[in-house]
Amino acid sequence: MPQEYCLTGARLIDPLLSRDEIGDLAIRDGKIVAPDTLSAGAIRLDLHGKVVAPGFLDLHVHLREPGQTHKEDIVTATRAAAAGGFTTVLAMPNTAPPIDSPEAFRELNRRLPGRAVIEVLQSVALTIGRKGEHVTDIKALKAAGVTALTDDGSTPQDETVMREAMLLAKENNLPVIDHCEDLSLSKPGVMHAGKISQKLALPGQPRLAEERIVERDIRLCRETGCRIHLQHLSSAGSVEMLRQARKEGLPVTGEVTPHHLFLTDQAIEQYRTNAKMAPPLREEKDRQMLIEALCDGTISAIATDHAPHAPDEKAQDMLQAPFGIIGLEAAVPLSLTLLYHQRLISLPHLIARFSSGPRAVLGLPPATLNPGSTASLTILDPDHEYILDTAKFHSKSLNCPYQGIPCIGKISGVFFQGQYLPAN
């Protein structure tokens, strides 16, 4: 017998269909169906006071597999993602060794069945070995089923290489997802170049290190027509360039992380290496510009840049510790607390930044709550008050500055392939 569920009394929010109503949602064999078609034996879940939305997608996750499984692996990362409300993640290719060929892509996909509890889309490196020198075989990658290309953690510093990559990506209808960092300006910086870095006597990274690559990518997008997605934007200047590019009608999109929305470089003084990330946390004017751009739609996606590191790695000093923090299980609660409950954005628009916005970046079919659609769903309790406890996270790593933060809004669970996965 097919498994059946009836989700009763929920607030059903589907941003693409402009649907926002209280009602019931029925699932049979992994598909949404009309409630009156369910059998008497359907499992009933009372979701009064909760929200059901199309499944959330995180565009920026480090699984750390292969090669760095002491930090994270497919099992722990996807469990953390499900607990955070995500039914799909886009995995970055900066593994050890990098995923830069159809063979490596297929091998990673062979590891997923029976281990990944949600959908994993594996991106592949833009250049061989992520060295920024020679473009990967993009035609073969497309044939293998790759959905996105990125050298995340770096970007080709040679504009000729980036131009060739974007021309080939355009030819094969694949988006290029770019980490915007001019290494000649960013190194050896470990935080934003400003008053705090001067106070702490730490080398800083200027905004220009990001903005110069953002300008380059938009200019090459204009020339090549390639879809380009700008990762983890941090600078007010980058936002202004993205805004202008979108007004121009260019196929350019951008994402922002929760940590860049809610923290500034002042967090370094309290959290030290757990506030060290790339690009660095910047100043209040940058944070405010990022919030404005997210709320008005200039930035279409919230992505976590979930970057696990082992405790001994983050225990090093600011100069030696790796960049990055975990974020899968904190992203939605923080966003609900600091955006929705501060009335900066409506709940349907916030949900769109986690669902339809990210899917559009990858050119994926839209996820909806319509009958006939796959039951890939995120369930959240927008008014649940609690304290974030990183010790309860599913990730192997705990490198995170969010311990003890009061939140309003919590993930209740997800549906994936017809199965209910409660968050707790």
Phi, psi and omega per residue, in radians:
M1 nan 2.369 3.086
P2 -1.153 2.514 3.138
Q3 -1.347 2.367 -3.086
E4 -2.189 2.480 3.079
Y5 -2.298 2.541 2.964
C6 -2.168 1.992 3.119
L7 -1.644 1.976 -2.957
T8 -1.892 2.499 2.965
G9 1.254 0.270 -3.081
A10 -1.476 2.774 2.925
R11 -1.476 1.984 -3.080
L12 -1.646 2.017 -3.111
I13 -2.103 2.073 3.093
D14 -2.223 1.693 -3.041
P15 -1.021 -0.655 -3.091
L16 -1.158 -0.568 -3.122
L17 -1.694 0.105 -3.070
S18 0.896 0.693 -3.125
R19 -1.760 2.226 3.115
D20 -2.654 1.684 -3.040
E21 -2.705 2.775 3.037
I22 -1.496 2.311 3.142
G23 -3.082 -2.961 3.139
D24 -1.923 2.612 3.090
L25 -2.256 2.300 -3.078
A26 -1.978 2.507 -3.118
I27 -2.302 2.293 3.026
R28 -2.353 2.173 3.078
D29 0.902 0.724 3.049
G30 1.433 0.080 3.134
K31 -2.103 2.592 3.038
I32 -1.357 2.297 -3.122
V33 -2.300 2.989 3.084
A34 -1.194 2.355 -3.100
P35 -0.986 -0.572 -3.069
D36 -1.359 0.031 3.107
T37 -1.708 -0.070 -3.112
L38 -1.283 2.672 3.073
S39 -1.429 2.944 -3.134
A40 -1.159 -0.323 -3.099
G41 -1.599 0.157 -3.112
A42 -1.083 2.469 3.064
I43 -1.270 2.237 -3.098
R44 -1.857 2.271 3.079
L45 -2.045 2.058 3.113
D46 -1.398 1.970 -3.082
L47 -2.044 0.512 3.065
H48 -1.029 2.315 -3.121
G49 1.508 -0.071 -3.133
K50 -1.941 2.885 -3.113
V51 -2.012 2.367 3.002
V52 -1.969 2.256 -3.085
A53 -2.391 2.814 2.994
P54 -0.978 2.543 -3.031
G55 -0.969 2.440 -3.121
F56 -1.405 2.589 3.134
L57 -2.197 2.229 3.080
D58 -1.776 2.062 -3.064
L59 -1.390 -0.005 -2.921
H60 -2.646 1.495 -3.074
V61 -2.321 2.397 3.072
H62 -1.823 1.892 3.114
L63 -1.340 -0.398 -3.120
R64 1.174 0.224 3.098
E65 -2.119 2.205 0.189
P66 -1.565 2.874 2.872
G67 1.697 -0.335 -3.102
Q68 -2.367 0.702 -3.006
T69 -1.294 -0.038 2.968
H70 -1.253 -0.294 3.128
K71 -1.654 -0.698 -3.053
E72 -2.969 2.859 3.012
D73 -2.627 -3.139 -3.067
I74 -1.029 -0.746 -3.099
V75 -1.116 -0.942 -3.046
T76 -1.218 -0.657 -3.121
A77 -1.156 -0.753 -3.105
T78 -1.291 -0.514 3.027
R79 -1.172 -0.698 3.081
A80 -1.120 -0.693 3.125
A81 -1.104 -0.789 3.125
A82 -1.088 -0.748 3.110
A83 -1.127 -0.453 3.101
G84 -1.520 -0.022 3.079
G85 1.717 0.149 -3.098
F86 -1.726 2.343 3.063
T87 -1.798 -0.184 3.103
T88 -2.520 2.457 3.005
V89 -2.278 2.562 2.973
L90 -1.729 2.004 -3.076
A91 -1.528 2.404 3.141
M92 -1.416 2.657 -3.046
P93 -1.637 0.121 -3.093
N94 -1.463 1.060 3.115
T95 -1.671 -2.998 -3.139
A96 -2.226 1.753 0.026
P97 -1.376 2.914 3.130
P98 -1.113 2.616 3.054
I99 -1.505 1.775 -2.997
D100 -2.357 0.317 -3.118
S101 -2.610 2.819 3.059
P102 -1.024 -0.621 -3.124
E103 -1.145 -0.785 3.120
A104 -1.146 -0.644 3.095
F105 -1.089 -0.805 -3.137
R106 -1.154 -0.668 3.137
E107 -1.104 -0.740 3.097
L108 -1.075 -0.755 -3.127
N109 -1.136 -0.502 3.087
R110 -1.209 -0.371 -3.138
R111 -1.407 -0.246 -2.967
L112 -1.348 -0.791 -3.049
P113 -1.010 2.315 3.135
G114 1.435 -0.116 -3.116
R115 -2.106 -0.784 3.117
A116 -1.382 2.223 -3.122
V117 -1.606 -0.135 3.046
I118 -2.332 -3.099 -3.137
E119 -1.351 2.314 3.050
V120 -2.026 2.104 2.988
L121 -1.776 2.103 -3.080
Q122 -1.677 2.059 3.012
S123 -1.390 2.836 -3.104
V124 -2.244 2.623 -3.059
A125 -1.052 2.535 3.109
L126 -1.328 -0.607 3.125
T127 -2.193 2.717 -3.081
I128 -1.108 2.204 -3.126
G129 1.181 0.170 -3.058
R130 0.980 0.539 -3.102
K131 -1.578 -0.141 3.097
G132 1.317 0.310 -3.042
E133 -1.915 -0.786 -3.072
H134 -2.262 2.269 -3.084
V135 -1.242 2.455 3.091
T136 -1.180 2.969 -3.122
D137 -1.390 1.468 -2.989
I138 -1.158 -0.618 3.111
K139 -1.094 -0.772 3.125
A140 -1.181 -0.620 3.108
L141 -1.138 -0.719 3.089
K142 -1.052 -0.787 3.141
A143 -1.100 -0.513 3.141
A144 -1.370 -0.194 3.097
G145 1.825 0.222 3.117
V146 -1.164 2.475 -3.118
T147 -1.873 -0.250 -3.094
A148 -2.775 2.657 -3.131
L149 -2.115 2.360 3.115
T150 -2.832 2.529 2.957
D151 -1.751 0.493 -2.985
D152 -0.612 2.396 -2.995
G153 1.727 -0.321 3.068
S154 -2.800 3.085 3.054
T155 -2.576 2.640 3.064
P156 -0.967 2.188 3.136
Q157 -1.427 -0.372 3.124
D158 -1.523 2.054 -3.084
E159 -1.111 -0.543 3.116
T160 -1.087 -0.716 3.115
V161 -1.147 -0.775 -3.131
M162 -1.122 -0.683 3.128
R163 -1.112 -0.788 3.108
E164 -1.049 -0.767 -3.139
A165 -1.084 -0.740 -3.116
M166 -1.215 -0.623 3.075
L167 -1.100 -0.767 3.130
L168 -1.204 -0.656 3.092
A169 -1.116 -0.729 3.091
K170 -1.068 -0.777 -3.129
E171 -1.053 -0.558 -3.105
N172 -1.818 0.194 3.065
N173 0.946 0.845 3.074
L174 -2.096 2.456 3.075
P175 -1.370 2.546 2.985
V176 -1.759 2.193 -3.119
I177 -1.904 2.087 -2.900
D178 -2.121 2.374 2.991
H179 -1.566 1.902 -2.967
C180 -1.554 1.744 -3.114
E181 -2.654 2.022 3.029
D182 -1.482 1.866 -3.030
L183 -1.145 -0.437 3.124
S184 -1.185 -0.335 3.135
L185 -1.850 -0.510 -3.033
S186 -1.471 -0.589 -3.072
K187 -1.429 2.468 0.060
P188 -1.674 0.532 -3.036
G189 -1.060 2.537 3.134
V190 -2.106 -0.073 3.101
M191 -2.756 3.137 3.121
H192 -1.110 2.428 3.086
A193 -1.395 1.867 -3.107
G194 -2.956 -2.794 -3.080
K195 -1.095 -0.658 -3.101
I196 -1.208 -0.728 3.120
S197 -1.113 -0.636 3.093
Q198 -1.161 -0.734 3.134
K199 -1.075 -0.691 -3.085
L200 -1.575 -0.020 -3.136
A201 0.991 0.764 3.119
L202 -1.986 2.494 3.106
P203 -1.136 2.422 -3.042
G204 -1.974 2.794 3.045
Q205 -1.912 2.106 3.126
P206 -1.302 2.773 3.059
R207 -0.975 -0.587 -3.075
L208 -1.036 -0.479 3.120
A209 -1.062 -0.628 3.053
E210 -1.439 -0.804 -2.992
E211 -1.133 -0.570 -3.134
R212 -1.137 -0.665 3.128
I213 -1.326 -0.643 3.052
V214 -1.009 -0.802 3.129
E215 -1.075 -0.773 3.123
R216 -1.046 -0.831 -3.085
D217 -1.108 -0.714 3.119
I218 -1.153 -0.698 3.123
R219 -1.116 -0.752 3.115
L220 -1.221 -0.564 3.043
C221 -1.082 -0.748 3.126
R222 -1.061 -0.668 -3.119
E223 -1.353 -0.775 -2.979
T224 -1.623 -0.431 -3.044
G225 1.383 0.104 3.137
C226 -1.234 2.415 3.023
R227 -1.208 2.224 -3.132
I228 -2.220 2.324 3.126
H229 -2.077 2.181 -3.055
L230 -1.653 2.062 -3.067
Q231 -1.366 2.722 2.979
H232 0.425 1.098 3.126
L233 -1.111 2.492 -3.082
S234 -2.308 -0.229 -2.958
S235 -1.950 2.438 3.074
A236 -1.025 -0.657 3.119
G237 -1.127 -0.664 3.086
S238 -1.102 -0.729 3.122
V239 -1.054 -0.757 -3.130
E240 -1.095 -0.699 3.116
M241 -1.180 -0.705 3.086
L242 -1.102 -0.752 -3.141
R243 -1.025 -0.778 -3.130
Q244 -1.175 -0.693 3.132
A245 -1.102 -0.682 3.131
R246 -1.241 -0.619 3.048
K247 -1.096 -0.582 3.132
E248 -1.295 -0.229 3.138
G249 1.520 0.260 3.127
L250 -1.310 2.608 3.136
P251 -1.379 1.090 -3.128
V252 -2.037 2.291 3.067
T253 -2.233 2.903 -3.141
G254 -2.503 2.732 3.068
E255 -2.190 2.803 3.046
V256 -2.378 2.559 3.124
T257 -1.638 2.724 3.029
P258 -1.001 -0.641 -3.092
H259 -1.196 -0.557 3.073
H260 -1.349 -0.392 3.080
L261 -1.337 -0.540 -2.918
F262 -2.076 -0.160 3.139
L263 -2.184 2.734 3.025
T264 -2.161 3.133 -3.130
D265 -1.074 -0.288 3.081
Q266 -1.118 -0.400 -3.141
A267 -1.111 -0.398 3.128
I268 -1.028 -0.635 -3.102
E269 -1.125 -0.568 -3.112
Q270 -1.606 -0.764 -2.982
Y271 -1.795 -0.154 3.122
R272 0.858 -2.127 -2.993
T273 -1.176 -0.347 3.062
N274 -1.343 0.039 2.971
A275 -2.121 0.304 3.079
K276 -1.665 1.993 3.120
M277 -2.559 2.887 3.124
A278 -2.140 2.183 -0.070
P279 -1.162 2.819 -3.049
P280 -1.292 2.769 2.945
L281 -1.055 2.384 -3.084
R282 -1.964 -2.589 -2.986
E283 -1.732 3.008 -3.054
E284 -1.031 -0.665 -3.132
K285 -1.123 -0.587 3.068
D286 -1.192 -0.785 3.134
R287 -1.019 -0.781 -3.131
Q288 -1.134 -0.653 3.114
M289 -1.175 -0.654 3.100
L290 -1.135 -0.748 3.110
I291 -1.079 -0.802 3.136
E292 -1.044 -0.763 -3.106
A293 -1.188 -0.629 3.075
L294 -1.142 -0.779 -3.064
C295 -1.221 -0.565 -3.129
D296 -1.585 -0.013 3.053
G297 1.628 -0.052 3.069
T298 -1.039 -0.772 2.981
I299 -1.685 2.150 -2.956
S300 -1.769 -0.051 -3.062
A301 -2.553 2.481 2.912
I302 -1.750 2.216 3.119
A303 -2.286 2.584 -2.974
T304 -1.476 -0.518 -2.904
D305 0.899 0.814 3.132
H306 -1.023 1.934 -3.006
A307 -2.259 1.492 -3.090
P308 -1.259 2.495 3.022
H309 -2.435 2.575 3.139
A310 -1.221 2.672 -3.093
P311 -0.966 -0.720 -3.109
D312 -1.185 -0.467 3.105
E313 -1.240 -0.796 -3.135
K314 -1.330 -0.257 3.126
A315 -1.345 -0.124 3.094
Q316 -1.244 3.002 -3.131
D317 -1.286 3.022 -3.045
M318 -1.056 -0.527 -3.112
L319 -1.323 -0.516 -3.020
Q320 -1.788 -0.488 -3.057
A321 -1.132 2.566 3.123
P322 -1.255 2.763 3.078
F323 -1.383 2.552 2.950
G324 2.089 2.658 3.069
I325 -2.402 2.817 3.032
I326 -1.412 2.771 -3.082
G327 -2.773 -0.086 -3.032
L328 -1.013 -0.676 -3.023
E329 -1.641 -0.024 3.136
A330 -1.938 -0.282 -2.964
A331 -1.067 -0.879 -3.073
V332 -1.220 -0.830 3.097
P333 -1.005 -0.742 3.122
L334 -1.123 -0.718 -3.125
S335 -1.159 -0.733 3.084
L336 -1.080 -0.758 -3.072
T337 -1.163 -0.841 -2.934
L338 -1.739 -0.147 3.067
L339 -2.017 -1.017 -3.102
Y340 -1.189 -0.857 -3.080
H341 -1.303 -0.244 2.982
Q342 -1.599 0.098 3.091
R343 1.047 0.599 3.073
L344 -1.551 -0.394 -3.115
I345 -2.639 2.574 3.099
S346 -1.329 2.796 3.139
L347 -1.117 -0.768 3.083
P348 -1.038 -0.692 3.140
H349 -1.213 -0.645 3.082
L350 -1.133 -0.751 3.106
I351 -1.054 -0.671 3.117
A352 -1.062 -0.585 -3.134
R353 -1.234 -0.308 3.086
F354 -1.778 -0.236 -3.013
S355 -2.151 -1.401 -3.055
S356 -1.173 -0.592 3.126
G357 -1.072 -0.956 3.097
P358 -1.056 -0.677 -3.141
R359 -1.112 -0.663 3.123
A360 -1.118 -0.625 3.108
V361 -0.991 -0.714 -3.091
L362 -1.566 -0.031 -3.117
G363 1.219 0.466 -3.137
L364 -1.449 2.670 3.054
P365 -1.027 2.514 -3.135
P366 -1.139 2.513 3.028
A367 -1.648 2.308 -3.122
T368 -2.382 3.055 3.083
L369 -1.737 0.219 -3.127
N370 -1.206 2.531 2.995
P371 -0.957 2.408 -3.084
G372 1.726 -0.349 3.141
S373 -1.365 2.701 3.037
T374 -1.126 2.381 -3.111
A375 -1.439 1.235 2.988
S376 -1.795 1.816 -2.905
L377 -2.311 2.574 2.992
T378 -1.997 2.304 -3.137
I379 -2.047 2.226 -3.120
L380 -2.386 2.700 3.073
D381 -1.915 1.733 -2.971
P382 -1.227 -0.235 -3.058
D383 -2.024 0.146 -3.128
H384 -1.286 2.165 -3.130
E385 -1.745 2.286 3.130
Y386 -2.837 3.080 -3.133
I387 -1.917 2.245 3.094
L388 -1.120 2.257 3.123
D389 -2.210 1.778 -3.074
T390 -1.123 -0.379 3.111
A391 -1.130 -0.354 3.139
K392 -1.659 -0.003 3.126
F393 -1.171 2.696 -3.133
H394 -1.487 -0.272 3.141
S395 -1.101 2.623 3.037
K396 -1.170 -0.498 -3.020
S397 -1.847 2.771 -3.081
L398 -2.196 0.321 -3.112
N399 -1.280 1.619 -2.967
C400 -2.764 2.372 -3.140
P401 -1.611 0.210 -2.966
Y402 -1.723 0.057 -3.105
Q403 -0.999 2.243 3.059
G404 1.446 0.117 -3.137
I405 -1.375 2.214 3.075
P406 -1.222 2.355 -3.133
C407 -2.242 2.633 2.983
I408 -2.096 1.877 -3.087
G409 2.129 2.242 -3.029
K410 -2.554 2.545 3.040
I411 -1.320 2.310 3.083
S412 -1.624 -0.587 -3.129
G413 2.901 -3.128 3.068
V414 -2.372 2.763 2.906
F415 -1.896 2.292 3.070
F416 -2.486 2.222 -3.089
Q417 0.895 0.714 3.057
G418 1.391 0.036 -3.112
Q419 -1.911 2.391 3.102
Y420 -1.521 2.199 3.109
L421 -2.045 1.683 3.128
P422 -1.140 2.607 -3.069
A423 -1.222 -0.546 -3.065
N424 -1.572 nan nan
